[in-house]
Amino acid sequence: MAESNQSTIAIGRIVGIHGVRGEVKVDVYTDFPERFEPGSDIVLEGEAQLYRILSTRPHKGMLLIHLEGFTSRAHVERLRGKHLVIPRDLAKVLDEDEYYVDELQGLRVSTDEGIDLGMLDEVLWTGANEVYVVHGEYGEVLLPAISEVIREVDLQDGYMIVRLLPGLVQALDK
């Protein structure tokens, strides 16, 4: 879900426009929402310019953000779909067994029984936990990011080992 390159990390995505005064709806990817506090600076993917956050408020599970220099709906329309990013060197150090989305994307995913499920393509955020979306021979496999399922992650060698709970992959239950 969060796209990034080696020098930046996506911390949110502008998914819509709110009202007529230039507010944007942001789907927040980060566990550090203080990054969106008024007075903070943010970068839009593909741009070098910093934008100052003037105001932030919660709205239906997302944030409404007003960026300096954007005063109308027409001004912010071009921002729809853009990721909000930070330089990788400003990323918070994560605890053991915590990963940034871009570190997980592209990992080869296999079961603890050696069955290749495919590549991890996307991370979905749900109310309870994240869900890893894997595409491969068995189609799309949705894996809850919980310790009972995710057994091992090896970023160095590019793989993840999972234990499938009953019903996760219908083709394997037969």
Secondary structure, 3 states (H helix, E strand, C coil): CCCCCCCEEEEEEEEEEECCCCEEEEEECCCCHHHHCCCCEEEECCCCCEEEEEEEEEECCEEEEEECCCCCHHHHHHHCCCEEEEEHHHCCCCCCCCCCHHHHCCCEEEECCCCEEEEEEEEEECCCCEEEEEEECCEEEEEECCCCCEEEEECCCCEEEECCCCCCCHHHCC
